[in-house]
Amino acid sequence: MPLLRNSTLWVPLYFFLLLLITINFKNNGWWWVIFGACTAIITDFVSSSIIKQNIIRIRPCNDPDIASWVRVLVGYRPQSSSFTSSHAANHFGIATYYFITLKEKFKWWPYLFFFWAFSISIAQVYVGVHYPIDITCGALIGILIGYLCGRSFNKQFILT
C-alpha cells in the first residue's frame, strides 16, 4: 500500500498516456495534456490551498486519542490538515477527466482509471494518514472538477 501512493510509481503510466495521446491525436492531444494538467492543478489547489487551510483536522497518525491504534506505514507523519485528501482529489479528478475525454475512443478502458484512483485513495487510509471521510470528500471534489474540465475539453476539442 505505501508503494501505491508513491507518485514515482505512476510516472510510466503518465508518460505512456502522454505519448499515446500526443502521437495519435496530434495538436488536440497536446490540448488534452494541458487540460489534464489544469485538472490536477485545480484539484490540488482546491483541496490543499482552500479546504485544508480552512478546515483544520488532525490526521489519524497524529491524533493522540487514536495514535496507538494507527499503524503508520510511511516514513513520516504529515503535519498538514487531514481533510480533504489531496491524493484522492487529484487522482479522482484525473480519472474523471480521462473518463470523460477518452470513453468514446477507448470504450471500457477509461473505467480502469477509477480503480486506479480508488486504490491510491484506500492506500491513504491504510497507511494511517487519512480517515475514510477525507478520501470520500476528496474524491467528490476531484470528480466534480474532473467532470467540469473534461466537459470543457470536449466542448472545445475532439480527439480524432
Secondary structure, DSSP 8 states (H G I E B T S, - for coil): -TTTT-GGGGHHHHHHHHHHHHHHHHHHHHHHHHHHHHHHHHHHIIIIIIIHHHS----TTT-TTTTTT----SSS---S--SS-HHHHHHHHHHHHHHHHHHHHHTTGGGHHHHHHHHHHHHHHHTTS--HHHHHHHHHHHHHHHHHHHHHHHHH----
